[in-house]
Amino acid sequence: MHFTMMKARSNSTAPTPYNPNTVALKESPCVMDNHDLDDDDADSATTATTSVITYESSSSPPPTSTDKRGGREEDGAPRQLHCSKKSKIETSTESESDSEEPSNCSKSKSQSITGKAKNMNLDDASSSSSSSTTSITATSTSHPQSQSSTEQNNHEQKSKPIKLKPKKPKHPSSYLPFYLRNYCEHSHGDFFISPFFDARLVAQLMYEGFLPIATSKFLVPKLHQRRSVIYPLNKQVRDTNTSTNTKRSSTGTNTNVNANMNTNTNEFTNTCAVHTSKSTKKKAKRFTFTVNSSFEKVVQGCHHQHGVSWLYPSIVRAFRQLHSSTCSSDSSSSSSSSSTNNTPETFPIRLYSIEVYNAQTGKLAGGELGYAFGKIYTSLTGFAAEDSAGSVQLAALGTLLWSMGFDMWDMGMSLDYKAKLGAREMERDAFVRKVKELRVQDVSGGDIVCNEPRNCKDILQQCKRIVD
């Protein structure tokens, strides 16, 4: 702390005599900054309105006390500190009644302060104009270093990347289109509910990405939080086939013309992304594959293996109507008749029954129900009555979908055997967006058609496969 003498302001033109009992604090920006104060002083700096230290004489001086900054207060000099935000310090005149002769302690205090004042440079004050008052005002000046540090801090704050709050997940009800909200509503979790089993409603829910299941009284479409899918069905792998040019010698043996083998490392081959084990490929020759040959028997096989489960008669009737529409559209497109009197009702999806038969006995060994629209095929439910019939049926179906140009195989809920086939989980929002993208695209092979039974091994040999 630096102390200096100050002349008190007066109404008269003549300067007021110096009163050693009143001492003002000369404050500089560096001295009175909050970080230079102790805890108690910093607290008082926020609420004070003036900055004056006053020493007054008294008949009975208080006991000596030690200052927190390490200094020592003089005897008989009670300390009053008031800090203001304005940092303007002025002395106030005292009344003549208070101007008594100071005590011995006050005299020593004034003499010590006076000695310090004499050592200070007062040339500027003596050469200034003869004004009646003298005041020292501490104004805050901006130092170049502080300005540069402030600009640097502002630049760092601007350069910091803005952290965006993660978006809250959409509520499942927001995925239900407005045109279906009069017929269906959100129930709980991933499930919706509807009292209607109309085939047109079921087809539209399929078209929007819902998997239709049912209870005995209600249609319960489900939109999974995570959908198990194989996407994309077509994958490109680098062709590592090698070719060597050979020449037959006079001795009858083949010799290499080029010692180094020519490897085509820049060519890619399209493959099916469905994983098939070697054992499945070996067992595939025991089964034959058909499409839409026995819808009713596939439903019975599902009931026999899984019970009624969700495949209640009400939703089976809707599936039957959709399947009949698919079969009639296939027959009408293959026939050459131009009669349009009895045109079947069309739906945005096509429902299929997939069957595999024992090649020797001819009995139904496995199968599934599924539907397709655009470049998406969705498996609903299935069964297997013989060993390895289910894995062979899935492998043959995946190969057939790939050969016809389908891009995504929707397998519903995630299970271990689906993961072994190559299925991965897709988030609900990404799945709905992908459905809207692929449903407007047409497959190159048209509808899934397999009128005559085909051996499953022949189907698997249509493409190069990824073997586990």
Summary of the structure (lengths in Angstrom):
residues: 468
radius of gyration: 47.0
end to end distance: 82.9
largest distance: 140.5
contacts: 1250
relative contact order: 0.11
helix: 31%
strand: 23%
